[in-house]
């Protein structure tokens, strides 16, 4: 697997993607979980849905609605959104949790669209599959420290 950015996770750095609309504010004030213009309109309820079904074995400090999302690295063929910047961020390894956001992405669009007229199928999809997908998301997540020992992301398949 070829990667676009160097894997700096051993040095406790990850990559955070930010919209160029938010870049100046982020560079001046730092990163916060709710500092993006779209947080309350596009993400809070979605994160809350995940937090509602967080299993008891996940530490209480792990809350999607208060998380700052970052990536270990990006594959060479990563599909970039236009108008974004990539920042390198230093992490606190004992306060970092690794999740597979590809799993969360399975329900993002239906979750957002479910309240719109004409999108009844999206609401049904969430009712039928939402909790199962969230459970898979949490059950495949691990602490950063455990992840660094196992490195599931480096395994094929």
N, C-alpha and C positions, 0 to 999 in steps of 0.2 A: 504494500500500500504506500503510495507516494503522498506526502503531505505538503501543503502550501506553506504553512508556518511551522517553525520548529516546535517540537513538543518540549515545552519548558516546565512541565508539571513536576519533574524531579526537583527543580529549583523553586517550586512553590509559586509559580506564575501560571495564570490562565489568561484566556483571551475573552474580552467583553466587547460585544458589538453594540454600537450606539448610532442612532440616526444623526446625520449631520445637523439636523435641526436642533438637537440637544447637545451637540458636541461642545460648543463654547461654555455652556453652563456646566457641563460635566467636567471639563478641564479646569474651570475656575473653582467649582464647589465640591467636586468629587462625585462618587456614585452613591445613590440611595435607591432602595427598592421601589419607591413611589415617585421618583423625580422625573419620569417621562410624561410627556403631554398625554399619552394614550393610556396611562395606567388605570385610571378609574373607569374609563369608557370601554376599554377592550380587554383588560386583564384581571381586575380585582375579583369579579364574580367567578371567572374561570379558575383562578387560583384557589378561591374559597371552596369551590366544588371538590378540588383535590384534597384540600386540608380537612374537609368534612369526613373523608373516608381514609385518612391517614391511620395505618395500623398502630397499635399500642407499642410495638417493638421499635418503631421509629422514634428517636428522641424528640421531646416536646419542643426543643429549639428549632427543629426543622419545620419551617412553615413556608409553603410556596408563596403565600401572599406577602411575605416579608423577605423573599429571596432576591439575591442579585445573581443573575444568570451569567454563566461564563462557559467557555469551551476549553477542553484540553488542547486541541489543535483542530485544524481543518484539513480535510482530504483535498487532494489536488483538484478534483472535479466538483468542489462545493458550489452550490448555487447561491450566489450572493444577491442580496437585495440591493437595488441601486440606492445611492445616497446614504451610505453607511460608512462608518469608520471603525477600525478594529484597534482596541486598546489592550495593552498588556497590564494585568493587575496582579498584585501580590496578595496571596490568600493566607488565612489562618487555618492550617490543615485540620486542627481539631474542631473547627466550626464550619467545615465544608462538607457538603453532602453531594454525592454523584447520582444523577438520575438520567434515564434515557428519554430525552425530550422528543425523540421520534415517536414514542408511544403516546405521549401527551398530544402530539399533533394529529393523531387519528380522530380526536374529538373536538379540536379547537373550532373548526368551521361550523360543524353542526351545533355546537354549544352557542356560538355567537348568533347563528341564523335562526335558532329554534323559536324565537319570539316574533319573528316577522311573518306577516300574512303570506300564505302560499308555501311556507316551509314546514308544514306539519310533519313531513318525513324526517326532518332534522330533529324535531322534538321526540319523535318515536325512536329514532336511533339512539339518542341520549338516554331515554328511559330504558331501552332494551340493553344497550351496550356500555353506557357511561360508567357505571360502577365497576363492571368487570375490567374495563380498560384502566381505570384509576387503580384498582387493586394490583393489576399487572405492573403498572408504573411504580408503585411503592414497593412491591415485592421483588423487583429487580434493581432497586436502588440500594446503595451501600455508602458507608462513610468514605471520605476521601482517603483516609489512612489505610483502610482495608482495600480500597480500590488500587492504591499504589502497590500493594503486595500482590494482588491477583491480576491486574491489568486485563480485564475482560475485553476492553476495547481493542486490544492488540491481537485478539484471537480471531481467526477466520470462522465464518459460519453463522 
